[in-house]
Amino acid sequence: MRRFLPYFKYLRAVRAPLIGGIICGLLAGAANGAGLPAMVKYVFPRIFGANAAPLTPLQLWSIALWLPFIFIVRGVAGYFNNYLIQYAGVRILEAIRYDYFRKLQELPLAFFQRMSSGELITRGLGDTNQLQNTLTTVSNDLTQQPVTLICALGYVSYLAFHERGAALVAVCLVTVPLCVFPIRYVGKKLVQRTEILQSHGDSITDRFTENLAGVKEVRAFGLEDYETQRFAGLSRMMVRAQMKVAKYAQALTPTIEIISAIGIAFTFVYAYRLRLDLASFISIITALYISYNPIKRLGAINNELKRGGVSLQRLEEVLNEPNTIADPPNPVTVTRLRGEIAFIGATFAYKKKEETPALRDVTVRIPAGAICALVGPSGAGKTTFANLVPRFYDVTAGMVTIDGIDLRAMRTADLRRNIAIVSQDPVLFNETLYNNLLVGRPDATREEVMAAARDAYAHDFIMNLLPQGYDTVVGERGSQLSGGQKQRVAIARAFLRNAPLLILDEATSALDSESEAAIQAALKKLVIGKTVIIIAHRFSTIRDATMILVFDRGRVIGEGNHARLYQSNPLYKSLYDGQAVAPLSVA
């Protein structure tokens, strides 16, 4: 229970409905725990007792109406208790999911390489829902059920002691402590089984997300049956895990009921030997029976805490994950940067204990306004180099500076506002095309958006080929657009951003030859006055580079223009000769 205390902060925003729900729960608990047994003891004998006096119709109705009165109090209070607690629970769920989602926006990219998207989705939906259930159930039942139990047991103790003394009280209550043992046993088993169940839930979600993301590949390679069989196998494992959780969760109630029945049987025998009158006996048995329901509920609370504890642990792995790309306490004020980039003894490894770093002791300077192409075989460190500039990762040794300022001394928002990125596989959101373009600069006017689209040669296809023009919803990941169209939208974002630093990851790779020629012309206009980093996979894309960096195994092994590198760098020469390209201009 102590683990959940920091998360009860979510209850503050809904304390009014929560307190109202709890008060209603107390009324319902008191009416249930003491009201019904009192009816059996004091009301029914006045009507059905052997020595009951004749009653007038008014007296009869006044007595009879006590029963619906108790049930009205119990029912109305119970209804508002459940409704208000449910309302509080929905608001709590909203707050938990908001904090979880906000945390995901803050975490560095390295975190997402450790955890799959399916796992993060399951935690953000399933585990937050479980935590909400735990907080609201515990908040409600830890007040209502103990009150019901105390009222019922207090009534049993009072009546039993009043009738025959402490011995009858002891017989009535002897089985209550025995209920603790199955509650503890079931709770321990539930923790183990719930962890396994949630792990299978992660796998199921992973299969969904991967299958939907690769729907084209599944169809192209005829993997429909294979994927279905894989999913069926995971689903069977999930069902087995669910049934193991159900086996222990559902075993608690009948176990406590059996224990309670044994206790009632002992009370029955002992009450017979004491010659207890029928009204007192039925009243005691009713209160005793009612007392076992809150014990069952408290057992269920224990189970809920165990399940919630597992979900809380999984959520805390995200919520408590340190943000290694955090802003400094006293950041350097940055407006518009000039764009001089320097790597000074920069080393970077994706894993702390990685034997071969992705970059090793890189020291280079890219002057402001330079067009720098990164060349090298796959895995040589080109993309890692480019990703360190917008501080997607922090170097593990050395430093990266822009205009002489260490990136770690700036606010990340200020740094990234000065950088535009056009990736090889641009991501478009399931929004209108206009909103997708606004990603480049959210405060841009419609005229500025359209001007950027014209510069990227996207305006014509937007107006002529899309049904609602700029207001066309492009679908998930831009599924309504061709690869070339998506690339032009990404380039238009860069035009709109107009940042002093530009990173191009084969920005024209998805274009047809006709569009590529037009975009190359547009890019020439775009790069004027900017520092540009081009991750080059094709040598035809680096004709206008003023400097080229050659990467191999995480090191920069060559620096200069094409003519110099072709003569002096064997790796560069072999890579260039391996591609049939037009002669590069000598800069």
VOBA-365935 format. One record per residue (C-alpha): x, y, z; residue in one letter. Coordinates in Angstrom, 1 decimal. Example, Ala and Ser with C-alpha at 12.3 -4.5 7.8 and 13.67 -1.06 7.14 Angstrom:
<rs>
        u        v        w   res
     12.3     -4.5      7.8     a
     13.7     -1.1      7.1     s
</rs>
This chain:
<rs>
        u        v        w   res
      0.0      0.0      0.0     m
      2.9      2.3      0.8     r
      4.1      2.2     -2.8     r
      0.8      3.8     -4.0     f
      0.9      6.7     -1.6     l
      2.8      9.1     -4.0     p
      0.2      8.4     -6.7     y
     -2.7      9.4     -4.5     f
     -1.8     12.9     -5.7     k
     -4.1     12.2     -8.7     y
     -7.0     12.2     -6.2     l
     -6.6     15.8     -5.3     r
     -8.1     17.2     -8.5     a
    -11.3     15.0     -7.9     v
    -11.4     15.2     -4.1     r
    -14.9     16.7     -4.0     a
    -16.7     13.8     -6.0     p
    -14.3     11.3     -4.3     l
    -15.3     12.5     -0.8     i
    -18.9     12.5     -1.8     g
    -18.6      9.0     -3.1     g
    -16.8      7.8      0.1     i
    -19.5      9.4      2.3     i
    -22.2      7.6      0.3     c
    -20.1      4.4      0.7     g
    -20.1      4.9      4.4     l
    -23.9      5.2      4.5     l
    -24.3      2.2      2.3     a
    -21.9      0.2      4.5     g
    -23.6      1.1      7.7     a
    -27.0      0.4      6.3     a
    -25.8     -3.0      5.0     n
    -23.7     -4.0      8.0     g
    -25.9     -3.0     10.9     a
    -29.3     -2.0      9.3     g
    -30.3     -5.5      8.0     l
    -29.3     -7.5     11.1     p
    -31.1     -4.9     13.3     a
    -34.3     -5.4     11.2     m
    -34.1     -9.2     11.9     v
    -33.6     -8.6     15.7     k
    -35.9     -5.7     16.5     y
    -38.4     -5.3     13.6     v
    -39.5     -8.8     12.5     f
    -40.2    -10.1     16.1     p
    -42.8     -7.3     16.6     r
    -44.8     -8.8     13.7     i
    -44.0    -12.5     13.8     f
    -42.9    -13.1     17.4     g
    -44.9    -15.6     19.5     a
    -45.9    -12.9     22.0     n
    -46.3    -10.1     19.3     a
    -49.1     -7.7     20.2     a
    -51.9     -6.9     17.7     p
    -51.0     -4.0     15.4     l
    -53.1     -1.3     13.9     t
    -52.7     -0.9     10.1     p
    -50.8      2.3     10.7     l
    -48.4      0.6     13.2     q
    -48.0     -2.3     10.8     l
    -47.1     -0.1      7.8     w
    -44.8      2.1      9.9     s
    -42.8     -1.1     10.9     i
    -43.0     -2.7      7.4     a
    -41.6      0.5      5.8     l
    -38.4      0.2      7.7     w
    -37.3     -2.5      5.3     l
    -37.7     -0.4      2.1     p
    -36.2      2.5      4.0     f
    -33.0      0.6      4.8     i
    -32.8     -0.6      1.2     f
    -33.5      2.9     -0.2     i
    -30.6      4.3      1.9     v
    -28.5      1.3      0.9     r
    -29.4      1.5     -2.8     g
    -29.3      5.3     -3.3     v
    -26.1      5.7     -1.3     a
    -24.6      2.7     -3.2     g
    -25.5      4.2     -6.6     y
    -24.0      7.6     -5.9     f
    -21.0      5.9     -4.3     n
    -20.3      3.9     -7.5     n
    -21.1      6.8     -9.9     y
    -19.0      9.4     -8.1     l
    -16.1      7.0     -7.7     i
    -16.3      6.1    -11.3     q
    -16.2      9.8    -12.3     y
    -13.2     10.2    -10.1     a
    -11.6      7.2    -11.7     g
    -12.1      8.4    -15.2     v
    -10.5     11.8    -14.3     r
     -7.6     10.0    -12.6     i
     -7.0      7.8    -15.7     l
     -6.9     11.0    -17.8     e
     -4.2     12.5    -15.6     a
     -2.1      9.3    -15.4     i
     -2.2      8.9    -19.2     r
     -1.4     12.5    -19.7     y
      1.7     12.3    -17.5     d
      2.8      9.1    -19.2     y
      2.4     10.5    -22.7     f
      4.1     13.7    -21.7     r
      7.0     11.7    -20.3     k
      7.3      9.9    -23.6     l
      7.7     13.2    -25.3     q
     10.6     14.1    -23.1     e
     12.6     10.9    -23.2     l
     15.7     10.6    -25.5     p
     15.7      8.4    -28.6     l
     18.0      5.9    -26.9     a
     15.1      4.9    -24.6     f
     12.9      4.0    -27.5     f
     15.6      1.7    -28.9     q
     15.4     -0.4    -25.6     r
     11.6     -0.7    -25.5     m
      9.3     -1.7    -28.3     s
      6.3      0.4    -29.4     s
      3.9     -2.4    -28.6     g
      5.2     -2.6    -25.0     e
      4.9      1.2    -24.6     l
      1.4      1.2    -26.0     i
      0.3     -1.6    -23.6     t
      1.7      0.3    -20.6     r
      0.1      3.5    -21.7     g
     -3.3      1.9    -22.1     l
     -3.6     -1.3    -20.1     g
     -1.3     -0.5    -17.2     d
     -2.7      3.1    -16.7     t
     -6.2      1.6    -16.7     n
     -5.2     -1.0    -14.1     q
     -3.6      1.7    -11.9     l
     -6.8      3.8    -12.1     q
     -8.9      0.8    -11.1     n
     -6.5      0.1     -8.2     t
     -6.6      3.7     -6.9     l
    -10.4      4.1     -7.1     t
    -11.2      0.6     -5.8     t
     -8.8      1.1     -2.9     v
    -10.1      4.6     -2.1     s
    -13.7      3.4     -2.2     n
    -13.5      0.0     -0.5     d
    -11.0      0.8      2.2     l
    -13.6      3.1      3.6     t
    -16.9      1.3      2.8     q
    -15.9     -2.3      3.4     q
    -14.2     -1.7      6.8     p
    -17.2      0.3      8.0     v
    -19.5     -2.6      6.9     t
    -17.2     -5.1      8.6     l
    -16.9     -3.1     11.8     i
    -20.6     -2.5     12.0     c
    -21.5     -6.1     11.3     a
    -18.9     -7.5     13.7     l
    -19.6     -4.9     16.3     g
    -23.3     -5.8     16.1     y
    -22.4     -9.5     16.4     v
    -20.2     -8.9     19.4     s
    -22.7     -6.7     21.1     y
    -25.6     -9.0     20.6     l
    -23.7    -12.2     21.4     a
    -22.2    -10.8     24.5     f
    -25.5     -9.4     25.6     h
    -27.2    -12.8     25.1     e
    -24.7    -15.3     26.4     r
    -21.3    -13.5     27.1     g
    -17.8    -13.6     25.7     a
    -17.8    -17.3     24.9     a
    -20.4    -16.9     22.1     l
    -18.6    -13.9     20.8     v
    -15.4    -16.0     20.5     a
    -17.2    -18.8     18.7     v
    -18.8    -16.4     16.3     c
    -15.6    -14.7     15.3     l
    -13.1    -17.5     15.5     v
    -13.0    -18.1     11.7     t
    -12.5    -14.4     10.7     v
     -8.7    -14.4     11.2     p
     -8.5    -17.7      9.2     l
     -9.5    -15.7      6.1     c
     -6.1    -13.9      6.1     v
     -4.2    -17.0      5.0     f
     -5.9    -17.6      1.6     p
     -5.8    -13.8      1.0     i
     -2.0    -13.8      1.4     r
     -1.5    -16.9     -0.6     y
     -3.6    -15.8     -3.5     v
     -2.0    -12.3     -3.5     g
      1.5    -13.8     -3.9     k
      0.4    -16.0     -6.8     k
     -1.4    -13.2     -8.5     l
      1.8    -11.1     -8.6     v
      3.7    -13.8    -10.5     q
      0.8    -14.6    -12.9     r
      0.0    -11.0    -13.6     t
      3.6    -10.2    -14.6     e
      3.5    -13.1    -17.1     i
      0.1    -12.0    -18.4     l
      1.2     -8.4    -19.0     q
      4.4     -9.6    -20.7     s
      2.2    -11.6    -23.1     h
      0.0     -8.5    -23.6     g
      3.1     -6.6    -24.7     d
      3.9     -9.4    -27.3     s
      0.3     -9.3    -28.6     i
      0.4     -5.5    -29.1     t
      3.8     -5.8    -30.8     d
      2.4     -8.3    -33.3     r
     -0.4     -5.9    -34.1     f
      1.8     -2.9    -34.6     t
      4.4     -4.7    -36.6     e
      1.9     -6.4    -38.8     n
      0.0     -3.2    -39.5     l
      3.2     -1.3    -40.2     a
      4.4     -3.9    -42.6     g
      1.1     -4.7    -44.3     v
      2.5     -4.1    -47.8     k
      5.4     -6.5    -47.1     e
      3.0     -9.1    -45.7     v
      1.0     -9.1    -48.9     r
      4.0     -8.9    -51.2     a
      5.7    -12.0    -49.7     f
      2.5    -13.9    -49.1     g
      3.0    -14.0    -45.3     l
     -0.7    -13.8    -44.4     e
     -0.9    -17.4    -43.1     d
      2.5    -17.2    -41.4     y
      1.5    -14.0    -39.6     e
     -1.9    -15.5    -38.6     t
     -0.2    -18.6    -37.1     q
      2.3    -16.4    -35.2     r
     -0.5    -14.4    -33.8     f
     -2.5    -17.5    -32.9     a
      0.4    -18.9    -31.0     g
      0.8    -15.7    -29.0     l
     -2.9    -15.5    -28.4     s
     -2.9    -19.1    -27.0     r
     -0.2    -18.2    -24.6     m
     -2.1    -15.1    -23.6     m
     -5.2    -17.2    -22.9     v
     -3.3    -19.6    -20.7     r
     -1.8    -16.7    -18.8     a
     -5.3    -15.1    -18.4     q
     -6.7    -18.4    -17.1     m
     -4.0    -18.7    -14.5     k
     -4.7    -15.3    -13.2     v
     -8.5    -16.1    -13.2     a
     -7.7    -19.4    -11.4     k
     -6.3    -17.6     -8.4     y
     -8.4    -14.4     -8.5     a
    -11.6    -16.4     -8.6     q
    -10.5    -19.0     -6.0     a
    -10.5    -16.4     -3.2     l
    -14.3    -15.8     -2.9     t
    -15.4    -19.5     -2.6     p
    -12.5    -20.2     -0.2     t
    -13.7    -17.4      2.1     i
    -17.3    -18.5      1.7     e
    -16.4    -22.0      2.7     i
    -14.5    -20.7      5.8     i
    -17.4    -18.5      6.7     s
    -19.9    -21.4      6.3     a
    -17.8    -23.5      8.6     i
    -17.8    -20.6     11.1     g
    -21.5    -20.2     10.8     i
    -21.9    -24.0     11.3     a
    -20.0    -23.8     14.6     f
    -22.0    -20.9     15.7     t
    -25.2    -22.8     14.8     f
    -24.2    -25.8     17.0     v
    -23.1    -23.6     19.9     y
    -26.2    -21.4     19.8     a
    -28.3    -24.6     19.8     y
    -26.6    -25.8     23.0     r
    -27.2    -22.4     24.6     l
    -30.8    -22.5     23.6     r
    -30.6    -19.1     22.0     l
    -34.0    -17.7     20.8     d
    -34.7    -17.7     17.1     l
    -34.7    -13.9     16.6     a
    -31.3    -13.5     18.3     s
    -29.8    -16.4     16.4     f
    -31.0    -15.3     13.0     i
    -29.9    -11.7     13.7     s
    -26.4    -12.9     14.7     i
    -26.1    -15.2     11.7     i
    -27.3    -12.4      9.4     t
    -24.7    -10.0     10.7     a
    -22.0    -12.7     10.7     l
    -22.8    -13.6      7.1     y
    -22.8    -10.0      6.1     i
    -19.4     -9.5      7.7     s
    -17.9    -12.1      5.4     y
    -18.7    -10.0      2.3     n
    -16.4     -7.1      3.2     p
    -13.8     -9.7      4.1     i
    -14.1    -11.0      0.6     k
    -14.0     -7.5     -0.7     r
    -10.9     -6.7      1.4     l
     -9.3     -9.8     -0.1     g
    -10.2     -8.6     -3.5     a
     -8.6     -5.2     -2.6     i
     -5.4     -7.1     -1.7     n
     -5.6     -8.8     -5.2     n
     -6.2     -5.4     -6.8     e
     -3.2     -4.0     -5.0     l
     -1.0     -6.8     -6.2     k
     -2.2     -6.4     -9.8     r
     -1.9     -2.6     -9.5     g
      1.6     -3.1     -8.1     g
      2.7     -4.9    -11.2     v
      1.3     -2.2    -13.4     s
      2.8      0.5    -11.2     l
      6.2     -1.1    -11.5     q
      5.9     -1.2    -15.3     r
      4.7      2.4    -15.5     l
      7.5      3.6    -13.2     e
     10.1      2.2    -15.6     e
      8.9      4.9    -17.9     v
      7.8      7.7    -15.5     l
     11.1      7.4    -13.5     n
     13.3      7.1    -16.5     e
     15.9      9.9    -16.3     p
     15.9     12.3    -19.2     n
     19.6     12.2    -20.3     t
     19.0     15.0    -22.8     i
     17.6     17.4    -20.2     a
     18.1     21.2    -20.3     d
     20.9     22.6    -18.2     p
     19.9     24.6    -15.0     p
     21.3     27.8    -16.5     n
     21.1     27.5    -20.3     p
     23.0     29.8    -22.6     v
     20.5     32.2    -24.3     t
     20.4     31.3    -28.0     v
     18.4     33.0    -30.8     t
     19.4     32.4    -34.4     r
     22.7     30.5    -34.8     l
     25.2     31.1    -37.5     r
     25.8     27.4    -38.0     g
     29.5     26.7    -37.4     e
     29.6     23.0    -36.2     i
     32.6     21.5    -34.4     a
     33.2     18.0    -33.1     f
     36.0     17.9    -30.6     i
     37.2     14.5    -29.6     g
     33.6     13.2    -29.9     a
     33.0      9.6    -29.1     t
     29.6      8.0    -28.9     f
     28.3      4.5    -28.1     a
     24.6      3.5    -28.2     y
     25.2      1.2    -25.2     k
     27.3      2.2    -22.2     k
     29.4     -1.0    -22.3     k
     29.6     -1.2    -26.1     e
     33.1     -2.3    -27.1     e
     33.0     -0.7    -30.5     t
     31.6      2.9    -30.4     p
     29.5      4.2    -33.3     a
     31.8      7.2    -33.4     l
     35.4      7.3    -32.1     r
     37.4     10.4    -31.3     d
     36.0     12.5    -34.1     v
     37.4     16.0    -34.4     t
     36.2     18.1    -37.4     v
     35.0     21.6    -38.0     r
     32.2     22.5    -40.5     i
     32.3     26.2    -41.2     p
     29.1     28.2    -41.2     a
     27.5     28.1    -44.6     g
     29.3     25.0    -45.7     a
     27.6     22.1    -47.5     i
     29.1     19.0    -46.0     c
     28.5     15.5    -47.4     a
     29.0     12.5    -45.2     l
     30.3      9.5    -47.2     v
     31.1      6.0    -46.1     g
     29.9      2.4    -46.1     p
     26.8      1.3    -44.3     s
     27.3      1.4    -40.5     g
     30.3      3.7    -40.7     a
     28.8      6.4    -38.4     g
     27.3      8.9    -40.9     k
     23.8      8.9    -39.4     t
     25.1      8.9    -35.9     t
     27.3     11.9    -36.7     f
     24.2     13.8    -38.0     a
     22.0     12.7    -35.1     n
     24.4     14.3    -32.6     l
     24.0     17.7    -34.1     v
     20.3     18.2    -33.1     p
     21.3     16.4    -29.8     r
     19.1     13.4    -30.3     f
     21.9     11.7    -28.3     y
     24.7     13.1    -26.2     d
     28.4     12.2    -26.8     v
     29.9      9.8    -24.3     t
     33.2     11.7    -24.5     a
     34.3     15.0    -26.0     g
     31.9     17.6    -27.1     m
     29.9     19.0    -30.0     v
     29.5     22.7    -30.4     t
     27.7     25.2    -32.6     i
     29.1     28.7    -32.9     d
     31.5     27.7    -30.1     g
     28.6     26.8    -27.6     i
     28.5     23.2    -26.3     d
     25.1     21.7    -27.2     l
     24.6     20.6    -23.6     r
     24.7     24.3    -22.5     a
     21.6     25.2    -24.7     m
     18.0     24.5    -24.3     r
     17.1     21.7    -26.7     t
     14.1     23.7    -27.9     a
     16.4     26.6    -28.8     d
     18.9     24.3    -30.5     l
     16.3     22.3    -32.6     r
     14.5     25.5    -33.6     r
     17.7     26.3    -35.6     n
     17.7     23.0    -37.4     i
     15.5     21.6    -40.2     a
     15.7     17.9    -41.1     i
     14.5     16.1    -44.2     v
     14.8     12.4    -43.7     s
     14.9      9.6    -46.2     q
     11.5      8.3    -45.0     d
      9.5     11.3    -43.9     p
      6.7     10.8    -41.4     v
      3.3     12.4    -42.0     l
      0.6     12.4    -39.4     f
     -3.0     11.4    -40.0     n
     -4.0     15.1    -40.4     e
     -4.7     17.5    -43.2     t
     -1.9     18.3    -45.5     l
     -1.9     21.9    -44.3     y
     -1.4     20.8    -40.6     n
      1.4     18.5    -41.7     n
      3.1     21.4    -43.4     l
      2.7     23.5    -40.2     l
      5.0     21.0    -38.5     v
      7.8     23.1    -40.0     g
      6.7     26.2    -38.2     r
      3.4     26.1    -36.3     p
      2.9     29.9    -36.3     d
      3.2     30.3    -40.1     a
      0.4     31.9    -42.1     t
     -1.4     30.1    -44.8     r
      0.3     32.3    -47.4     e
      3.7     31.2    -46.0     e
      2.7     27.6    -46.0     v
      1.7     27.8    -49.7     m
      4.9     29.6    -50.6     a
      7.0     26.9    -49.0     a
      5.0     24.3    -50.9     a
      5.7     26.1    -54.2     r
      9.4     26.2    -53.4     d
      9.3     22.5    -52.9     a
      7.3     21.9    -56.1     y
      4.5     20.5    -54.1     a
      1.8     23.2    -54.7     h
      0.7     21.9    -58.1     d
      0.0     18.3    -57.0     f
     -1.7     19.5    -53.9     i
     -4.1     21.7    -55.8     m
     -4.6     19.5    -58.9     n
     -4.5     15.9    -57.5     l
     -5.8     16.1    -54.0     l
     -9.6     16.2    -53.6     p
     -9.6     18.9    -50.8     q
     -6.3     20.5    -51.7     g
     -4.4     21.6    -48.6     y
     -7.3     20.4    -46.4     d
     -7.0     16.8    -47.6     t
     -6.4     14.3    -44.8     v
     -3.3     12.4    -45.9     v
     -4.0      9.2    -43.9     g
     -1.8      7.3    -41.4     e
      1.9      8.0    -42.2     r
      0.8      9.8    -45.3     g
     -0.7      6.7    -47.0     s
     -2.8      8.8    -49.4     q
      0.4     10.3    -51.0     l
      3.1      8.7    -53.1     s
      6.7      8.4    -51.9     g
      7.7     11.4    -54.0     g
      4.8     13.5    -52.8     q
      5.6     12.8    -49.2     k
      9.2     13.7    -49.8     q
      8.2     17.1    -51.3     r
      6.0     17.8    -48.3     v
      9.0     17.1    -46.0     a
     11.1     19.5    -48.1     i
      8.4     22.1    -47.9     a
      8.5     21.8    -44.1     r
     12.2     22.6    -44.3     a
     11.5     25.7    -46.6     f
      8.9     26.8    -44.1     l
     11.2     26.4    -41.1     r
     14.0     28.4    -42.7     n
     16.5     27.3    -40.1     a
     20.3     28.1    -40.4     p
     21.2     24.4    -40.2     l
     19.9     21.8    -42.6     l
     20.3     18.0    -42.4     i
     19.4     16.1    -45.6     l
     19.3     12.3    -45.4     d
     19.0     11.4    -49.1     e
     16.2     13.9    -49.4     a
     15.6     13.1    -53.1     t
     15.8      9.3    -52.9     s
     12.1      8.7    -53.3     a
     11.6     11.1    -56.3     l
     11.3     10.2    -59.9     d
     14.0     11.6    -62.2     s
     11.8     14.5    -63.4     e
     10.9     15.6    -59.9     s
     14.4     15.0    -58.7     e
     15.8     17.5    -61.1     a
     13.2     20.1    -60.0     a
     13.9     19.4    -56.3     i
     17.7     19.6    -56.8     q
     17.1     23.1    -58.2     a
     14.9     24.0    -55.2     a
     17.5     22.6    -52.8     l
     20.1     24.9    -54.3     k
     17.9     27.8    -53.3     k
     17.2     26.3    -49.9     l
     20.8     25.8    -48.9     v
     21.9     29.4    -49.6     i
     23.3     30.9    -46.4     g
     22.8     27.7    -44.4     k
     25.1     25.0    -43.0     t
     24.1     21.8    -44.6     v
     24.9     18.2    -43.7     i
     24.1     15.7    -46.4     i
     24.0     12.0    -45.5     i
     25.0     10.7    -48.9     a
     24.2      7.2    -50.1     h
     24.4      8.1    -53.8     r
     27.3     10.2    -55.1     f
     25.0     12.1    -57.5     s
     23.5     13.9    -54.4     t
     26.8     15.6    -53.4     i
     27.7     17.5    -56.5     r
     27.4     20.8    -54.7     d
     29.2     19.8    -51.5     a
     31.9     22.2    -50.4     t
     33.5     19.6    -48.2     m
     33.2     15.9    -47.8     i
     33.8     13.7    -44.7     l
     34.7     10.1    -45.3     v
     33.6      7.7    -42.5     f
     34.9      4.2    -41.7     d
     34.1      2.2    -38.6     r
     33.2      5.2    -36.6     g
     36.2      7.4    -37.6     r
     36.6     10.2    -40.0     v
     39.4      9.0    -42.3     i
     39.2     11.7    -44.9     g
     38.2     15.3    -45.3     e
     38.2     17.6    -48.3     g
     36.6     18.0    -51.7     n
     36.0     15.4    -54.4     h
     39.2     15.9    -56.4     a
     41.4     15.7    -53.3     r
     39.7     12.7    -51.8     l
     39.6     10.8    -55.1     y
     43.3     11.1    -55.4     q
     44.3     10.5    -51.7     s
     41.6      8.3    -50.1     n
     41.3      4.7    -51.3     p
     38.0      4.1    -49.6     l
     36.4      7.2    -51.2     y
     37.8      6.2    -54.6     k
     36.5      2.6    -54.3     s
     33.0      3.9    -53.2     l
     32.9      6.4    -56.0     y
     34.0      4.0    -58.7     d
     31.5      1.5    -57.5     g
     28.6      3.8    -58.5     q
     27.9      4.9    -62.1     a
     27.5      8.7    -61.7     v
     28.1     11.8    -63.7     a
     31.4     13.5    -63.0     p
     31.3     15.6    -59.9     l
     32.1     19.2    -60.0     s
     35.4     20.1    -58.4     v
     34.9     22.6    -55.6     a
</rs>
